[in-house]
Amino acid sequence: MNALSQPLHLKISEAKIVSPLRSSVFTKPDFFTPNTAPASRSIYSRFTGGATVPERRRMSGAAMATSNVDATDDRIARIASTIRVIPDFPKPGILFQDITTLLLDHKAFKDTIDLFVERYKDKNINVIAGIEARGFIFGPPIALAIGAKFVPMRKPKKLPGEVISEEYSLEYGTDIMEMHVGAVQPGENAVVVDDLIATGGTLNAAISLLGRVGVTVVECACVIELKELKGREKLGDNPLFVLVS
């Protein structure tokens, strides 16, 4: 990550970013230390590629729109309420949205998985492809529930067997995604899973990698979408399903 010269202008090269959340979104008062900024001015930085955030916008809990899901489903609010903000991580000036607190809440975690399972069960999905690393959290329980196999999409030199690779562009260079040869078969139908879509570069690389071996990507699935970064546009005609945006 690049140095942060201004607290309201972040310059980051390997991250994702989420819109600010009001404190009303969070239910646990110990999410913030005395030195933290109010939740209404929080920014989560973890997007692929560089970007500048011109200002911290206020956003009420009610304004956390949903995409492709019923906005009246109270499970969405429950999921959002379990995500906390960690200040100055991984560097000073960054407020990091931590999904590990979602995982600690059995009901919210189950709700997250259930919403995906409800969408993909009985849809002839053969493959759940999880993007390293958070796609490894949400992908396997979805795969188990719908009777699909889980295929990890990993960073270079992490898989022990023969791999097929896809190079993709970042703001200041390139990265590589790898998958085991033989993990998927031509004609299979896949859903690509990650925790968050920002600029869309990583998801697009996964789509390309699977497509090269004859797999149809039916949809990409994420817990969070950052609409201001327009990652959905980078996916082209490939559908995207998200819970919170």
C-alpha positions as semicolon CSV with decimal commas, in nm:
position;residue;x (nm);y (nm);z (nm)
1;M;0,000;0,000;0,000
2;N;0,107;0,354;-0,068
3;A;0,157;0,608;0,206
4;L;-0,146;0,807;0,311
5;S;-0,077;1,177;0,275
6;Q;-0,420;1,299;0,375
7;P;-0,667;1,127;0,611
8;L;-0,951;1,179;0,362
9;H;-0,754;1,077;0,051
10;L;-0,643;0,717;0,040
11;K;-0,401;0,586;-0,222
12;I;-0,388;0,209;-0,211
13;S;-0,258;-0,050;-0,455
14;E;-0,389;-0,383;-0,326
15;A;-0,708;-0,337;-0,134
16;K;-1,085;-0,320;-0,133
17;I;-1,289;-0,028;-0,014
18;V;-1,632;-0,001;0,142
19;S;-1,860;0,297;0,192
20;P;-1,873;0,466;0,535
21;L;-2,120;0,325;0,783
22;R;-2,302;0,508;1,058
23;S;-2,264;0,384;1,411
24;S;-2,630;0,284;1,400
25;V;-2,529;-0,004;1,176
26;F;-2,323;-0,161;1,453
27;T;-2,474;-0,322;1,756
28;K;-2,171;-0,385;1,977
29;P;-2,044;-0,071;2,159
30;D;-1,695;-0,215;2,201
31;F;-1,631;-0,209;1,827
32;F;-1,451;0,124;1,865
33;T;-1,172;0,236;2,094
34;P;-1,158;0,593;2,234
35;N;-0,915;0,687;1,957
36;T;-1,133;0,571;1,670
37;A;-1,331;0,794;1,438
38;P;-1,710;0,770;1,441
39;A;-1,843;0,482;1,237
40;S;-2,017;0,734;1,011
41;R;-1,675;0,839;0,884
42;S;-1,528;0,495;0,841
43;I;-1,363;0,365;0,527
44;Y;-1,262;0,007;0,466
45;S;-0,967;-0,015;0,232
46;R;-0,893;-0,339;0,050
47;F;-0,952;-0,298;-0,321
48;T;-0,755;-0,421;-0,620
49;G;-0,588;-0,130;-0,795
50;G;-0,522;0,229;-0,691
51;A;-0,805;0,471;-0,614
52;T;-0,868;0,798;-0,443
53;V;-1,158;0,862;-0,209
54;P;-1,241;1,233;-0,244
55;E;-1,442;1,255;0,074
56;R;-1,602;1,039;0,342
57;R;-1,968;1,022;0,266
58;R;-2,228;0,969;0,536
59;M;-2,450;0,670;0,494
60;S;-2,727;0,558;0,725
61;G;-2,792;0,197;0,806
62;A;-3,119;0,220;0,618
63;A;-2,931;0,345;0,313
64;M;-2,726;0,026;0,288
65;A;-2,895;-0,082;-0,030
66;T;-2,917;-0,442;-0,135
67;S;-2,864;-0,581;-0,482
68;N;-3,063;-0,877;-0,611
69;V;-3,209;-0,956;-0,270
70;D;-3,531;-0,855;-0,101
71;A;-3,459;-0,524;0,069
72;T;-3,714;-0,608;0,337
73;D;-3,534;-0,927;0,438
74;D;-3,420;-0,862;0,795
75;R;-3,130;-1,101;0,747
76;I;-2,949;-0,834;0,545
77;A;-2,958;-0,584;0,832
78;R;-2,841;-0,854;1,072
79;I;-2,544;-0,936;0,850
80;A;-2,446;-0,569;0,816
81;S;-2,475;-0,509;1,189
82;T;-2,213;-0,771;1,274
83;I;-1,929;-0,616;1,074
84;R;-1,697;-0,398;1,283
85;V;-1,442;-0,134;1,191
86;I;-1,080;-0,159;1,303
87;P;-0,885;0,167;1,294
88;D;-0,529;0,202;1,166
89;F;-0,513;-0,143;1,009
90;P;-0,310;-0,248;0,825
91;K;-0,159;0,103;0,829
92;P;-0,228;0,426;1,019
93;G;-0,523;0,617;0,878
94;I;-0,703;0,312;0,743
95;L;-1,029;0,193;0,895
96;F;-1,067;-0,175;0,814
97;Q;-1,406;-0,344;0,794
98;D;-1,364;-0,672;0,979
99;I;-1,588;-0,962;0,876
100;T;-1,449;-1,192;1,145
101;T;-1,717;-1,053;1,378
102;L;-1,977;-1,173;1,129
103;L;-1,825;-1,520;1,162
104;L;-1,852;-1,499;1,540
105;D;-2,226;-1,442;1,514
106;H;-2,370;-1,785;1,435
107;K;-2,703;-1,646;1,318
108;A;-2,554;-1,381;1,089
109;F;-2,304;-1,627;0,941
110;K;-2,580;-1,880;0,882
111;D;-2,800;-1,611;0,727
112;T;-2,518;-1,520;0,488
113;I;-2,472;-1,877;0,372
114;D;-2,846;-1,943;0,357
115;L;-2,908;-1,647;0,126
116;F;-2,654;-1,780;-0,123
117;V;-2,777;-2,138;-0,090
118;E;-3,135;-2,030;-0,151
119;R;-3,026;-1,866;-0,475
120;Y;-2,811;-2,149;-0,613
121;K;-2,977;-2,471;-0,499
122;D;-3,142;-2,669;-0,777
123;K;-2,967;-2,451;-1,039
124;N;-2,734;-2,721;-1,175
125;I;-2,423;-2,558;-1,024
126;N;-2,129;-2,801;-1,032
127;V;-1,852;-2,574;-0,904
128;I;-1,816;-2,312;-0,634
129;A;-1,489;-2,133;-0,711
130;G;-1,360;-1,941;-0,408
131;I;-1,112;-1,658;-0,448
132;E;-0,827;-1,641;-0,196
133;A;-0,866;-1,572;0,082
134;R;-1,212;-1,479;0,199
135;G;-1,380;-1,675;-0,074
136;F;-1,243;-1,976;0,114
137;I;-1,464;-1,882;0,411
138;F;-1,796;-1,846;0,233
139;G;-1,747;-2,085;-0,059
140;P;-1,714;-2,430;0,106
141;P;-2,037;-2,421;0,311
142;I;-2,227;-2,307;0,002
143;A;-2,076;-2,590;-0,201
144;L;-2,163;-2,848;0,064
145;A;-2,521;-2,727;0,090
146;I;-2,594;-2,735;-0,284
147;G;-2,397;-3,050;-0,363
148;A;-2,120;-2,883;-0,565
149;K;-1,744;-2,915;-0,544
150;F;-1,530;-2,635;-0,405
151;V;-1,235;-2,517;-0,615
152;P;-0,982;-2,273;-0,463
153;M;-0,854;-1,993;-0,687
154;R;-0,515;-1,915;-0,537
155;K;-0,223;-1,678;-0,550
156;P;0,096;-1,794;-0,728
157;K;0,292;-2,090;-0,590
158;K;0,029;-2,184;-0,331
159;L;-0,109;-2,494;-0,503
160;P;0,111;-2,807;-0,499
161;G;-0,001;-2,968;-0,824
162;E;0,007;-2,867;-1,188
163;V;-0,174;-2,538;-1,234
164;I;-0,330;-2,320;-1,498
165;S;-0,267;-1,950;-1,449
166;E;-0,432;-1,620;-1,538
167;E;-0,241;-1,294;-1,526
168;Y;-0,443;-0,979;-1,466
169;S;-0,372;-0,610;-1,436
170;L;-0,351;-0,398;-1,123
171;E;-0,310;-0,023;-1,107
172;Y;0,065;-0,052;-1,056
173;G;0,151;-0,388;-1,210
174;T;0,005;-0,734;-1,249
175;D;-0,092;-1,032;-1,040
176;I;-0,158;-1,399;-1,112
177;M;-0,441;-1,633;-1,017
178;E;-0,396;-2,010;-1,030
179;M;-0,615;-2,320;-1,026
180;H;-0,526;-2,688;-1,029
181;V;-0,536;-2,855;-1,369
182;G;-0,826;-3,103;-1,373
183;A;-1,014;-2,937;-1,087
184;V;-1,295;-2,846;-1,324
185;Q;-1,423;-3,001;-1,645
186;P;-1,552;-2,849;-1,970
187;G;-1,926;-2,797;-1,961
188;E;-1,951;-2,750;-1,584
189;N;-2,139;-2,455;-1,436
190;A;-1,966;-2,240;-1,175
191;V;-2,035;-1,964;-0,927
192;V;-1,736;-1,750;-0,829
193;V;-1,741;-1,646;-0,461
194;D;-1,556;-1,366;-0,283
195;D;-1,634;-1,148;0,017
196;L;-1,639;-0,819;-0,170
197;I;-1,631;-0,668;-0,517
198;A;-1,456;-0,335;-0,560
199;T;-1,296;-0,268;-0,898
200;G;-1,381;-0,618;-1,022
201;G;-1,034;-0,716;-1,142
202;T;-1,001;-1,031;-0,933
203;L;-1,346;-1,162;-1,018
204;N;-1,287;-1,092;-1,385
205;A;-0,963;-1,290;-1,374
206;A;-1,146;-1,586;-1,219
207;I;-1,411;-1,570;-1,490
208;S;-1,141;-1,570;-1,760
209;L;-0,950;-1,857;-1,602
210;L;-1,257;-2,078;-1,574
211;G;-1,371;-1,985;-1,924
212;R;-1,039;-2,096;-2,073
213;V;-1,107;-2,452;-1,964
214;G;-1,466;-2,457;-2,087
215;V;-1,651;-2,380;-1,763
216;T;-1,956;-2,154;-1,772
217;V;-1,958;-1,894;-1,496
218;V;-2,325;-1,862;-1,413
219;E;-2,275;-1,580;-1,165
220;C;-2,035;-1,410;-0,925
221;A;-2,146;-1,390;-0,562
222;C;-2,019;-1,146;-0,298
223;V;-2,132;-1,036;0,044
224;I;-2,054;-0,669;-0,031
225;E;-2,044;-0,451;-0,343
226;L;-1,878;-0,109;-0,360
227;K;-2,088;0,054;-0,630
228;E;-1,880;0,371;-0,649
229;L;-1,585;0,171;-0,784
230;K;-1,799;0,027;-1,067
231;G;-1,661;-0,324;-1,048
232;R;-1,985;-0,459;-1,188
233;E;-1,909;-0,282;-1,516
234;K;-1,578;-0,464;-1,546
235;L;-1,761;-0,797;-1,534
236;G;-1,941;-0,712;-1,856
237;D;-2,237;-0,940;-1,916
238;N;-2,144;-1,174;-1,631
239;P;-2,413;-1,153;-1,359
240;L;-2,326;-1,043;-1,007
241;F;-2,522;-1,124;-0,690
242;V;-2,448;-0,931;-0,371
243;L;-2,612;-0,903;-0,032
244;V;-2,508;-0,556;0,087
245;S;-2,395;-0,251;-0,106
